[in-house]
């Protein structure tokens, strides 16, 4: 079975605010929600130590991106 469309794309950025501004102001994506993850249980889940993650979810015309 082949997928019929892309539902979510993940992009990594060192300057999250600049990338959010670009996708929102230039490309017209709208803010959906944000997620912050630190320490346990994320360390165990990802098999890493000192996990600190902030993700922003944006959406446009049924396409969601995670920054």
Secondary structure, DSSP 8 states (H G I E B T S, - for coil): ---SS--EEE---S-HHHHHHIIIIIT--EEEEEEEEESTTHHHHHT-SS-EEEEEEEEETTEEEE-
